[in-house]
Amino acid sequence: MSNKSVEDMNEIVSLSKSRGFIFQSSEIYGGLGSCWDYGPLGVELKNNIKDSWWKAMTYREDVEGIDASILMHPQVWKASGHVDGFSDPMVDCKECNSRFRADKIDLNAPCEKCKAKDSFTEPREFNLMFETSMGPVKDSASVVYLRPETAQGIFTNFLNVQKTMRKKLPFGIAQIGKAFRNEITPGNFIFRTREFEQMEMQYFVTPGTQMDAMEKWKEIRFQWHLDNGLDADKLRWHDHGTELAHYADAAFDIEYKFPIGWDEMEGIHSRTDFDLSRHAEHSGKNLNYVDVQDGNKKYLPYVLETSVGCDRHLLAIMCNAYTVENPGEKEERVVMKFKPHLAPIKVAVMPLMKKEPLQDAARLILANLQKKYKCEYDIAGSIGKRYRRQDEIGTPYCVTIDYDTLEDNAVTVRDRDSMTQERIAITELQTYLLNKFGF
Ligand code: ATP
């Protein structure tokens, strides 16, 4: 059997739209640039990803979760450096008005959109933060920003969490939430958008131990991507080496081989005490940690950050899962080979015919299964067509109810990957699925 994996991002874009994973935002109005809506299957997949991250990161002794607000005091962004420094140099093509990041193109080459030569403006700074105003009066005092990263909500709550949860170093604070960046060159579907979701953790450590923390978290984070099903040969490390942000003392990215090439999916950065010291300075508050294990010594911890884009990881998961078996042949089938814990639909329940006794039996099984699993009830078309449709959305198991079911109280369970079918007693079905899924 020959298999084909994804070659072109458009294969994922079109499956996403036709099968209800991701739609263009405001589509009936012609769409809004680089904004996307998750449909019924997309939101399930995304929630499953967030759930797998949350459990991996916070169901442990040394990490707590929070959910900070998107709008924060404007001083936060002064302190973090985003007001003054969060900008990408950009150039415009004077011929076609396309805008590019100056660091991403060859400024001496012709414009890649309209092919005009020497048409670029001088690079200009462009702040990536979205501004809005708070309250009824719009003046400079009311300006607030949509957060461009979730991390700052963690730094500002560092002592709240440490004290209320009685944490000792090293410990981490994790959160999942929306971030907004007015990206100059968004695109490649959900790879780079202006509104996206981040899953970030800041791990607070005693200064001097940050490299041990780096080693530990590099391993944990890489393994998470493998556990979610990404192929090892499509993952690699990028070491920032000496090209570091001014506040960092080491930085690594986990890159994935997308159809558009290798690119960053997660950053693991050692940020020193830069953020806490800036917030201490700007807020006038003492943010020191009191180390009771070391003679009540007071100091600002160092921070090791792990930051992964939920949407970008989801895109990698979709690209990695996409498989065309026997391409071009009669037996061709498209299968989304999601790991079962990520699959949007866990079980499809299918009465063989629309006849009432079969539907009654099927609905009873559905009612039982969906107490635990997201299921789909599918009665449209031939069984073969229904299997193909479930393959395309990555449903691990299909349960078929036929006339024999009414006699022997058993159903046929079909496995997505092997396509094998087994006859299982209805009373055994829950246990059978529990053993298969492991949850
Ligand atoms: P890039 O170089 O791609 O702009 P970055 O280095 O600015 O990314 P970070 O600030 O380190 O990214 O953000 C951490 C993670 O958040 C990234 O690895 C990525 O997965 C995600 N991310 C950042 N910007 C976007 C965006 N515009 N759209 C979707 N995800 C994003």
Boltz pocket constraint, residues with backbone or C-beta under 6 A from the ligand:
constraints:
  - pocket:
      binder: B
      contacts: [[A, 149], [A, 181], [A, 183], [A, 190], [A, 191], [A, 192], [A, 193], [A, 194], [A, 195], [A, 196], [A, 197], [A, 198], [A, 264], [A, 265], [A, 266], [A, 267], [A, 307], [A, 308], [A, 309], [A, 310], [A, 311], [A, 312], [A, 313]]
      max_distance: 6.0
